[in-house]
């Protein structure tokens, strides 16, 4: 039996270099972003009992893995500090002004997410670097900022790369028109 109509309309492969990431609150991180990933998504399952075997049944909640980003750290640490200040405002700040600074900044850059969250998007391009797919991350906030290691023993200059993890409510995948 021949399979008819199974030929895809687009035979181009997805390039890992054709992307742009943007978080409304982090303009300096956006510019220097070097790596982003579409996180794992998992649907749990429940085993339905049967007298013979257990029958797996789809669960009712999706679990989204954290969003990981890597970025070149600028000489003035502006992009690193953007994330640091956000984390500090979310965590246990030393004074009320730190929390107020976070809320003020988020209100200026993001009108529809809460005072502690921001939205972001990963724009994926075609092989010709034209916008193709947008992955929208809703209500994200940083949960981890990686260490920066200074080292004088290297023989070549390797510029520092920062890493950050974000939690978020969900993401959606949309075609850019």
N, C-alpha and C positions, 0 to 999 in steps of 0.2 A: 504494500500500500504506500503510495507516494504522499508525502506531506506537501500540501499546496498552501501558499500564502504565508510561509514561515520566514521569508526573507525580511530582515529588518530594513526600515527605511533609511537609516543612517548607519554606515559601516565604519565611521571614524571612531578611534579610541579616545578615551578621556585622558587628557594630559594632566599630570600632577602639578605642573607649573602655571597653569592658567587659572588663577584665582585672585580675588581681592577680598580682604576681610575688613569689616567696619563695625565698631561698637560706638554708639552715639557718645558715650562718656569719655572715650579714650582716643582722642585724635592722634597723639604721638605714637601710641601702640599700633594703630591702624597703618600709619605710614611705614613703619619698620617691620611689620609682620612678615615672617619668612615661612611659616608653616602653620597649617590649620587642618583639622580633620573633621569629618562628619562622624560624630560619636556613635557608639553601639546603641542599639535599641533592643530591648528584650521584652517579650510577653511571657509571663509566667504560665504555669499550667497546673491543673488540679487533676488528681487521679480519681476517677469515678470507680467505686468498688463494684465488682461483678463476682458472681460465684466462681468464675473460671479465671479471669485475668483482670488486672486493673486497666481501665480505659482512660487514656490521657484526653483531657478536655481543655481547650484554650482558657487561660485565665482572663481576668477582667481589668488588669492594670498594666500599662506600659511602664518600663523602667528605662530612663535615659541615662547613659554614662556621662561623666563630666566632659566638658568641652576643653580640649587642650590646644593652647596656642604657643608658638615660639616667635620671638622677635629679637632683632638686633638691638642692643642697648645703645642709646645715643650717649655722646660724650658728657652731657649734662645730667644724665640719669632722669630726664623728664618722663620718659615712658615708664620706666620702672617705678618712679615716684607716683605717677597717676594711679597705678594699681595699689601701691603701698598705702597711699592716703585713703583709697576706697576701702581697703581691708581694715585699716585703723579705725575709720569711722563706723564700720559695721561691727567691729569687735568691741573690746572694752577700752574706750579712749580714756586718756588721762584727765580730760576736762570736757565740759559741755560744748566748748567752741569747736572741737574736732568733729563732733557729731553734727553741729550746725553747719560747718563748712561742707560736709558731705551732702547734707540735704539741700543746701543752696546750690551747689554744683549740679546735682542731679535734676533739680527743678529747672535750671537754665538749659540743660542739654536734652532733657527727656520729659515730654509733657504727659504721656499716657501711662508710663510704667510707674510703679510706686517710688517712694523716696529713696529706697535702697537698691533698686533694680535698674537695669537698662536693657534695651533691646540691641541685638546685633544681627549681622547677616554675612554670609559667605557667598560671594558672587562667583560662580564658576563660568569660565568662558569656553567657547568652541576652540577648535584647532587654529582658527584664524583670529583668536583673541577677541571675539565678539561676545557680549553677555548672553548667557544661555539659561542657566539655572540659578535660582536664589534660594539658599537655605536660611530661613529666618529663625533666630533663637529668641524666644520670648521670656522676659523677666529674668535675665541672667545677672549673676553677681559673682565676684571672685571668691574662691574658697582656698586657694593655695598659690603662693608666689615662690618660685624656685630660687635657690641661692645663686649668687654670682661669685665665682672664684677668681681671685687675682693671683697671678703666679709669675714670678720673675725668672723661672728656670727654662722657659720655652726659648727655642732658637728662632722661631718665626712668630710674628704677631698674629694671634688668633683672637679676633674681636669677640667680646662677650655676647652671649646669647641668653636672653631671659626666657623663662617659661612660666606660664600661668594656667591654672585650671579654673573653670567656671561651672557653677551649678545653674540650672535654668528650669523653667516649668515645662517647656516642650519646644520642639522645632518642627517646622513645616518645610516642604520642598515644593517650589513653584517654578514653572517655566516662565522665563522672561519674554514678554511679547515684543 
